[in-house]
Amino acid sequence: PDETLDKLLFKDDYVFCNRDDIDPSKIINHDWQTLRSIWKSVNAEYVAALKKFTISGTHAFFSYCNGKLDTYYLRKHLSRKPELNKHARPINATRGAAVNPNQ
């Protein structure tokens, strides 16, 4: 157990401030296939929300997350650690590799 990983970050954010039902200290073991599937889903939702958010010009990212807390949490985490943004982009469905939008 790691105390820094066991806490929900961004508790001061209006989306998470009253959420007592989220407990990062409870670990659920998954095989790599399940984790990959979860990542692909959250990443796709994030990319779609980011596109809508960018076009809108507003400052309310959560309104484009379809109520999905994991998508919003990813946004908050990437804002905190921008060096990880390169990993959150469209995934090529045939190869499973991240697509570089600049190529």
C-alpha positions in Angstrom: 0.0 0.0 0.0 1.1 3.5 -0.9 -0.6 6.3 1.0 -0.1 8.8 -1.8 -1.8 6.4 -4.3 -4.6 5.4 -1.9 -6.1 8.9 -1.8 -8.5 10.4 -4.2 -6.9 13.5 -5.8 -8.7 16.7 -6.6 -11.1 16.4 -3.6 -11.4 20.3 -3.8 -12.9 20.0 -7.3 -16.7 20.5 -7.5 -17.1 17.1 -9.3 -15.3 15.1 -6.6 -15.9 17.1 -3.4 -18.9 15.1 -2.2 -17.9 11.7 -3.6 -17.4 9.4 -0.7 -18.1 6.3 -2.9 -14.7 6.4 -4.6 -11.9 4.7 -2.8 -8.6 4.3 -4.7 -7.2 2.2 -1.8 -9.5 -0.7 -2.8 -7.5 -2.6 -5.4 -9.3 -4.8 -7.9 -6.9 -7.1 -9.8 -7.4 -7.3 -13.5 -5.5 -9.2 -16.2 -3.7 -7.1 -18.9 -6.5 -7.7 -21.4 -9.1 -6.1 -19.1 -6.8 -3.2 -18.2 -6.1 -2.6 -21.9 -9.9 -2.6 -22.6 -10.5 -0.2 -19.7 -7.7 2.1 -21.0 -9.0 2.1 -24.6 -12.5 3.0 -23.4 -11.4 5.8 -21.0 -8.9 7.1 -23.6 -11.5 7.2 -26.3 -14.0 9.0 -24.1 -11.3 11.5 -23.1 -10.3 12.2 -26.7 -13.9 12.7 -27.7 -14.5 15.0 -24.7 -11.3 16.9 -25.4 -12.3 17.5 -29.0 -15.8 18.9 -28.0 -14.2 20.9 -25.2 -11.6 22.5 -27.4 -14.2 23.4 -30.1 -16.6 24.9 -27.5 -14.1 27.4 -26.0 -15.7 27.0 -22.6 -13.9 26.1 -19.3 -16.3 23.3 -18.2 -14.6 20.1 -19.4 -16.8 17.8 -17.2 -19.9 18.8 -19.3 -18.4 17.0 -22.2 -17.6 13.8 -20.3 -21.1 12.3 -20.4 -21.1 12.1 -16.6 -18.1 9.7 -16.6 -15.9 10.5 -13.7 -13.0 8.4 -14.9 -12.8 10.6 -18.1 -12.8 13.7 -16.0 -10.3 12.3 -13.5 -8.0 11.5 -16.5 -8.3 15.2 -17.6 -7.4 16.4 -14.1 -4.5 14.0 -13.8 -3.1 15.0 -17.2 -3.3 18.7 -16.3 -1.3 17.8 -13.2 1.3 15.8 -15.1 1.4 17.2 -18.7 4.3 15.0 -19.7 1.7 12.1 -19.8 -0.4 13.8 -22.5 1.4 11.9 -25.3 -0.2 8.7 -24.0 -3.8 10.0 -24.2 -4.6 10.2 -27.9 -6.6 8.2 -30.5 -5.7 4.5 -30.7 -5.4 2.7 -34.0 -8.0 0.0 -33.8 -6.2 -2.5 -36.0 -2.7 -2.3 -34.4 -3.6 -1.1 -31.0 -0.9 1.6 -31.2 -1.4 5.3 -30.4 -2.0 7.4 -33.5 0.2 10.4 -33.9 -2.1 13.1 -35.2 0.8 15.0 -36.7 1.7 12.2 -39.2 
